[in-house]
Amino acid sequence: MAVVINAETCIGCGACIDTCPTEALEMKDDKAVVDAEKCVDCGACLDSCPVEAITL
């Protein structure tokens, strides 16, 4: 299972992208999206999101 990013809450700042150690996050249409095959549920991205759009 991968982390979940709420697209309505995401402001597209990209803060989570740099914190992901497995490069499972990327920007698409100005929103962060998760590649579930790369995500290892480490939670490194959770605290980087200023609007709490990411959940485990």
C-alpha positions in Angstrom: 0.0 0.0 0.0 1.2 3.5 -0.8 0.7 6.9 0.9 -2.3 8.8 -0.3 -2.3 12.4 -1.5 -5.5 14.3 -1.4 -5.5 16.1 -4.7 -8.1 18.6 -3.5 -5.9 19.6 -0.5 -2.5 19.5 -2.3 -1.3 22.9 -3.3 1.4 21.7 -5.6 4.3 23.1 -3.7 6.5 20.0 -4.3 7.9 19.9 -0.8 7.2 16.2 -0.5 9.1 15.4 -3.7 12.5 16.1 -2.3 11.9 14.2 0.9 11.0 10.9 -0.7 14.0 8.5 -0.4 12.6 6.1 -3.1 11.6 8.8 -5.6 8.0 7.6 -5.5 6.5 11.1 -5.7 6.3 13.3 -8.8 4.3 16.3 -10.0 1.5 15.9 -12.5 -0.9 18.7 -13.4 0.6 20.8 -10.6 -0.2 18.2 -8.0 1.9 15.6 -6.2 1.1 12.0 -7.2 2.4 8.7 -5.8 3.9 5.8 -7.8 2.6 3.0 -5.7 5.2 0.5 -7.0 8.0 2.7 -5.6 6.4 3.8 -2.4 7.5 1.8 0.7 5.2 3.6 3.2 8.2 5.1 5.1 6.3 8.3 5.9 9.2 10.6 5.1 6.9 12.9 3.1 4.2 13.3 5.8 5.8 16.1 7.8 7.0 17.9 4.7 3.5 18.7 3.5 2.4 22.2 4.8 -1.3 21.5 4.2 -1.3 17.9 5.5 -2.5 16.5 2.2 -0.6 13.2 2.6 -1.8 10.3 4.7 -0.6 6.7 5.3 
